[in-house]
């Protein structure tokens, strides 16, 4: 019997994405984000999560999607991301957080090499949930870029 994995599904623009639940610390209602000068454009700023500074990255910018207005459904997903030897807490903005789903390995197709809007290194695969396709993200690879390293160093200071 093959083991299924649990994923949190969320929406950016018209596309559905998923992150493995074990990587997610919590989902927060959208809150005011404090802009930090000289940060990369994908970095929206920082938020206070129970006394800790958490940098917030906008995946819409990183994926080349149009930026959108904040709505009542907008949330911040706080993740644990491995960056080098350390584990960092990073927030990302979601237009809508849907649900936690179980996806069996046989429901996950390999990453397509063409026809996708984002760097395919960020994608673990494409999951099938009923008739809907969900892009399963590799958060360590998304946030292992230079701009995130700069964010992490600044947040630590």
NULO-196025 format. One record per residue (C-alpha): residue number from 1; x, y, z. Coordinates in nm, 3 decimals, decimal comma. Example, Ala and Ser with C-alpha at 12.3 -4.5 7.8 and 13.67 -1.06 7.14 Angstrom:
<nodes>
[node 1; [1,230; -0,450; 0,780]]
[node 2; [1,367; -0,106; 0,714]]
</nodes>
This chain:
<nodes>
[node 1; [0,000; 0,000; 0,000]]
[node 2; [0,141; 0,337; -0,104]]
[node 3; [0,147; 0,619; 0,145]]
[node 4; [-0,051; 0,935; 0,072]]
[node 5; [0,070; 1,280; 0,169]]
[node 6; [-0,137; 1,570; 0,299]]
[node 7; [-0,123; 1,903; 0,119]]
[node 8; [-0,273; 2,244; 0,187]]
[node 9; [-0,429; 2,378; -0,133]]
[node 10; [-0,448; 2,748; -0,208]]
[node 11; [-0,511; 2,979; -0,499]]
[node 12; [-0,302; 3,248; -0,668]]
[node 13; [-0,479; 3,422; -0,953]]
[node 14; [-0,677; 3,143; -1,125]]
[node 15; [-0,429; 2,864; -1,050]]
[node 16; [-0,434; 2,613; -0,764]]
[node 17; [-0,119; 2,525; -0,572]]
[node 18; [-0,036; 2,287; -0,289]]
[node 19; [0,229; 2,270; -0,017]]
[node 20; [0,294; 1,963; 0,195]]
[node 21; [0,126; 2,014; 0,533]]
[node 22; [0,440; 1,912; 0,724]]
[node 23; [0,605; 2,235; 0,597]]
[node 24; [0,328; 2,464; 0,719]]
[node 25; [0,341; 2,615; 1,063]]
[node 26; [0,012; 2,805; 1,047]]
[node 27; [-0,231; 2,997; 0,829]]
[node 28; [-0,308; 3,354; 0,936]]
[node 29; [-0,567; 3,607; 0,832]]
[node 30; [-0,406; 3,877; 0,621]]
[node 31; [-0,254; 4,147; 0,838]]
[node 32; [-0,067; 4,468; 0,780]]
[node 33; [0,280; 4,405; 0,638]]
[node 34; [0,564; 4,642; 0,729]]
[node 35; [0,771; 4,727; 0,422]]
[node 36; [1,148; 4,701; 0,471]]
[node 37; [1,367; 4,934; 0,259]]
[node 38; [1,604; 4,787; -0,002]]
[node 39; [1,441; 4,443; -0,004]]
[node 40; [1,388; 4,246; -0,327]]
[node 41; [1,059; 4,317; -0,506]]
[node 42; [0,917; 3,973; -0,423]]
[node 43; [0,960; 4,055; -0,053]]
[node 44; [0,649; 4,238; 0,066]]
[node 45; [0,788; 4,310; 0,413]]
[node 46; [0,765; 4,157; 0,759]]
[node 47; [0,488; 4,068; 1,003]]
[node 48; [0,483; 4,008; 1,376]]
[node 49; [0,385; 3,652; 1,468]]
[node 50; [0,366; 3,622; 1,848]]
[node 51; [0,667; 3,848; 1,898]]
[node 52; [0,875; 3,704; 1,613]]
[node 53; [0,957; 3,884; 1,289]]
[node 54; [0,851; 3,677; 0,987]]
[node 55; [0,943; 3,792; 0,634]]
[node 56; [0,656; 3,774; 0,382]]
[node 57; [0,724; 3,684; 0,019]]
[node 58; [0,470; 3,731; -0,259]]
[node 59; [0,476; 3,422; -0,481]]
[node 60; [0,268; 3,609; -0,739]]
[node 61; [0,572; 3,826; -0,809]]
[node 62; [0,812; 3,530; -0,813]]
[node 63; [0,585; 3,340; -1,053]]
[node 64; [0,530; 3,634; -1,288]]
[node 65; [0,160; 3,670; -1,203]]
[node 66; [-0,023; 4,001; -1,176]]
[node 67; [-0,038; 4,143; -0,826]]
[node 68; [-0,387; 4,155; -0,677]]
[node 69; [-0,584; 4,347; -0,421]]
[node 70; [-0,626; 4,209; -0,069]]
[node 71; [-0,972; 4,060; -0,005]]
[node 72; [-1,142; 3,899; 0,295]]
[node 73; [-1,012; 3,562; 0,166]]
[node 74; [-0,647; 3,671; 0,148]]
[node 75; [-0,429; 3,478; 0,394]]
[node 76; [-0,067; 3,445; 0,494]]
[node 77; [0,073; 3,092; 0,506]]
[node 78; [0,368; 3,066; 0,747]]
[node 79; [0,613; 2,796; 0,639]]
[node 80; [0,927; 2,636; 0,768]]
[node 81; [1,190; 2,647; 0,493]]
[node 82; [1,534; 2,488; 0,490]]
[node 83; [1,793; 2,744; 0,380]]
[node 84; [2,142; 2,604; 0,406]]
[node 85; [2,196; 2,469; 0,758]]
[node 86; [1,907; 2,655; 0,914]]
[node 87; [1,530; 2,639; 0,913]]
[node 88; [1,355; 2,973; 0,862]]
[node 89; [0,998; 3,086; 0,907]]
[node 90; [0,871; 3,263; 0,596]]
[node 91; [0,522; 3,384; 0,517]]
[node 92; [0,364; 3,380; 0,174]]
[node 93; [0,042; 3,541; 0,057]]
[node 94; [-0,245; 3,330; -0,079]]
[node 95; [-0,555; 3,471; -0,248]]
[node 96; [-0,765; 3,189; -0,102]]
[node 97; [-0,674; 2,894; 0,118]]
[node 98; [-0,892; 2,598; 0,022]]
[node 99; [-0,841; 2,280; 0,226]]
[node 100; [-0,607; 2,003; 0,332]]
[node 101; [-0,623; 1,710; 0,090]]
[node 102; [-0,457; 1,372; 0,068]]
[node 103; [-0,283; 1,295; -0,259]]
[node 104; [-0,150; 0,948; -0,332]]
[node 105; [0,176; 0,918; -0,530]]
[node 106; [-0,011; 0,771; -0,828]]
[node 107; [-0,221; 1,091; -0,843]]
[node 108; [0,092; 1,303; -0,898]]
[node 109; [0,224; 1,350; -1,250]]
[node 110; [0,583; 1,455; -1,321]]
[node 111; [0,655; 1,823; -1,377]]
[node 112; [0,588; 1,930; -1,736]]
[node 113; [0,896; 2,067; -1,911]]
[node 114; [0,705; 2,328; -2,115]]
[node 115; [0,385; 2,525; -2,094]]
[node 116; [0,413; 2,641; -1,734]]
[node 117; [0,433; 2,999; -1,610]]
[node 118; [0,698; 2,933; -1,348]]
[node 119; [1,045; 2,785; -1,315]]
[node 120; [0,983; 2,410; -1,310]]
[node 121; [1,255; 2,356; -1,047]]
[node 122; [0,999; 2,491; -0,798]]
[node 123; [0,746; 2,219; -0,887]]
[node 124; [0,744; 1,873; -0,731]]
[node 125; [0,465; 1,759; -0,960]]
[node 126; [0,108; 1,814; -1,072]]
[node 127; [-0,153; 1,655; -0,847]]
[node 128; [-0,497; 1,543; -0,960]]
[node 129; [-0,782; 1,605; -0,717]]
[node 130; [-1,107; 1,489; -0,877]]
[node 131; [-1,113; 1,691; -1,202]]
[node 132; [-0,886; 1,970; -1,077]]
[node 133; [-0,508; 1,994; -1,127]]
[node 134; [-0,295; 2,135; -0,846]]
[node 135; [0,068; 2,247; -0,881]]
[node 136; [0,262; 2,092; -0,592]]
[node 137; [0,538; 2,332; -0,487]]
[node 138; [0,884; 2,254; -0,353]]
[node 139; [0,915; 2,530; -0,092]]
[node 140; [1,284; 2,472; -0,022]]
[node 141; [1,368; 2,539; -0,388]]
[node 142; [1,135; 2,839; -0,418]]
[node 143; [1,285; 3,010; -0,117]]
[node 144; [1,648; 2,903; -0,175]]
[node 145; [1,712; 3,193; -0,410]]
[node 146; [1,943; 3,486; -0,342]]
[node 147; [1,662; 3,730; -0,263]]
[node 148; [1,529; 3,504; 0,013]]
[node 149; [1,878; 3,466; 0,159]]
[node 150; [1,898; 3,844; 0,173]]
[node 151; [1,558; 3,856; 0,344]]
[node 152; [1,663; 3,596; 0,601]]
[node 153; [1,984; 3,783; 0,686]]
[node 154; [1,798; 4,111; 0,727]]
[node 155; [1,529; 3,953; 0,946]]
[node 156; [1,797; 3,800; 1,169]]
[node 157; [1,956; 4,141; 1,221]]
</nodes>
